[in-house]
Amino acid sequence: MAAELAPADCPPVRGFAVRRGRRLAPGWWWAATTGRLVAYGSTAMRDRLMLLDQERRVVGLACRPLEFVWRDGRRVVAHAPQLAARLADGGHVLVDCLGAGFPPRRLAGVQAVLEECAQEVGWQYRVEPAADPVVVANVRWLSGYRHPRCAGSVRPGRLRDVFASRRPLVEGAAALGDVIRTLPVVYHGLWSGELTAALDRPLTESTLVAAAGRHER
């Protein structure tokens, strides 16, 4: 029965409480992957949701789509993984997100159970640490250009031709036309995976960019 579920297509089983004093309140992320809003409840969760949205093999996203309930001795334990992703190959991944520091004691206690349950129905379960802050900053910038409208009037073939050889970001944008108009196209290409660059270093106008799958000449 569980194996027939598609977690990434399910609505949340519960929301997130608003706590006074927290720097980030629960919110919504517009996912380019699905064209729908997905809820988040923490900075770490928002960042991981954003990174999953940018990952090319992810084709579905959901927040807290299901809850696992089991008995641990006399105690009943319940846990709803924070995120679910459906992959292009048909696989499903359940994700919990950690902030800075060590895993919370409660999550460490349920991790082994959830890994076993997920494996039994052919899914994956993983606990993600806080993401690299440089990668997060770069992808957050690119996410501002994730909407399809940012692809502009430049045809994908032209974008790949201009970046067939690795070249500085702004140089390629200038080769496409007026940089005010073409920079959003380049950023959208980096978000969508049409173009590639090293995102573990600060993204600048000199960042070397190439078409995905192309080898440097």
N, C-alpha and C positions, 0 to 999 in steps of 0.2 A: 504493500500500500504506500509506504513512505517513498519507495523508489520511483513511484509514478508522479510524485510532486515535482513542480518546477519552482523552487524557492524564490528565484529572482522575479517571478510573476505574481507573487503573493503580497497582499497589503500587510502593513505592520500589525503585529499582535498586540503591541502596546507602544505608547509614546515615551517621551523623556520629560522628567520633572524639571521645572525651572528652579534653580537654587540661588538664593541671594549670595552675592559676593563673588560669584564665578565670572571670569572675564568674558566667557563666551556662552551665550544662551543657546538653547536648541534652535535649529533653523532648517532651511531647505536648500538643497543643491539642485540646480537644473542640469540634468544629465544629458549631454550630447548623444550618448550611446542610445538612449531610449526616447529622448524628447520629453521626458517627464521629470517632475520634482521628486527628489529622494530626501528623506529626513536625515538629520544627524544630531548628535547630542553632545559632542565634545570637539575640541580642536583636532585631536588625533584622529577621530572618526571622520571629520570633514576632510582632512588632508588625505586619508586613505581612500575615501570615496572619490575624491578628485583624481588621484592616481589611477584608480581602477577605471574611471570614466575615460581616461586618456589611453589606457592600454588597448591595443588594437584587437587582441583576441577576446576581449570582453564584449558580449552582445546583450547582456541584460543585467540590471542592478536593482536591488531592493534593500530596505532597511528593516531589520528585525522581523523577517517574514514568518518565522516559526519559533516554537519554544520546545525545548526538551525537558521532560519531567521524569524523574526516576527516584527510587527509594534507596537511601544510604543508611542501612540499619533501620532505626526507627524514624529517621528524618526524611522528609520529602524535599528533594532538591529540584529547582526549576531554573533554567537558563535559556535566554533568547540571544543567539549570536547577533552581533550588531549589524552585519552586512551580509548580503548574498550576491554572488555574481554568477551569471551563466556564461559559459565559454563557447566560442565558435565551434569547437569540436563536440559540443553537447554535454560537456562536463559541468558540474556545479561546485562552487567553492563557498564555504561559510567562513566568515572572518570576524574576529574580535580585535579591537585596536587598543594598543597600550600607549599611554603617554610616556614622559620621561621617567626613568627609574625602573624598578623591578615590577614584575607582574603582581597585581593585587592578590592577596592570599586566596580570596574566593575563586578567582579565575584560575589560579594554579591548581586548585582542588578539582575543578570540573573539566580541565583541558583533556585529560586522558580519556574521560568518559565520552566527551564529544568527538574526539578523534576516532574512537572505536565505533560509535554510532554512525558517524558519517561514512566511514569506510565500509560498514556493513551494507549501506544502500548505494554505494558507488560514488559518493561525494568526497570532497576534501574539506578538512577543517584546519584552519591555521590561526595562530595568534601573531599579529603583526606588531613589531616594535615601532617606536616613533620614527617617522620617515626622515631621511637626510634633509636638513633644512635648506641646503642649496638647491637640491632637486625640487623640493616643495616650492621654493620661491620662484624658480624658473617655470614650473608647470602652472603655478598660480597666475603668472603673467600670461602665459600662452592660453590659459583657460578663458581669458577675456576675449579671445578670438575664436572660441570653439564653435560658435553658431555657424551653420552652413553659409549664411549670408556673407561671412568674412572671406569666403573663397573668391568673391568678386567675379570679375569678368575674365580673369586669366584662366585659360583652359588647363586642366591638369597636365596634359602632355607638354605644354609650353613650360610649366613650372619645373617639370622633371628635366627637360632639355637644358634649361638655364643652369640647373644645379647638377648636371650630369657629372661634372668634375667638382670636387670639393672646393668651395670658395667662401670668402667672408660674407656674412649675412647681408650687410648693407650693399655690397657690390652686386650680389645677385638680385636684390630688390631693384637697384638702379637699372640693371640690364632688362628687367621686366617692364620698366616704364617709370612714371613719376613715383618716387619712393613714398610720398604721402598716401598714394593709392595702393601701392604694391606691398608695403610692409605688412599690413594686415593679412594679405594673401600668404606671405611667407610664414607669418606666425601661425596662421590656420594650418598651413602645410606641416609645420612642426608639431602642432597639436594632433592632427589627424594621422600622422605617421607617413604622409606622403614624402616628407623630408625628414632627415635625421641630423642630430647634432649631439655633442657631449653635454648632457644636462646636469652633470655633477660638478660643473664649473659655472661661474656666473655667466649668464647670457648677455652678450654685448653685440655691438654692431660688427665687431671683428670675429665673432664666433664662426668657426668653419661649419658650413652646412652642405649636405649632399642629398641627392635624391635617394630614397630608400631602395636598397637592393642594388644600387649602382656601385661599381668599384672605381676608386680614384684612378684617373688616367696618368 
